């Protein structure tokens, strides 16, 4: 088994790119949010590719799916937090829209991966 198979999977690379985009947004937040909302967003967004990688490192297909579902939850959490950020005026409506498009694309790719894995369960 290839120990770093996740590096060959599109979902991982798209998730990693999403992390970089979200981190760039966080640079605009006020200092007072550094250890509050920003910290929460950082933990949630980094959880997406991390759980994809961890899941694909497992030998059981059911475990792989489980970690992918955790990644979906983290992606939803980031989406919620960015929506709140826009309401607070920390990011623009255009930045939120761009983030939502990226998150939706990632979600579709992750969903495809999940369906592929489910088809492998005997």
Secondary structure, DSSP 4 states (H G I P E B T S, - for coil): --TTGGGG-HHHHHHHHHHHHHHHHHTTS-GGGTTTHHHHHHHHHHHHHHHHHHHHTSS-HHHHHHHHHHHHHHHHHHHHHHHHHHHTTSS-HHHHHHHHHHHHHHHHHHHHHHHHHHHT--
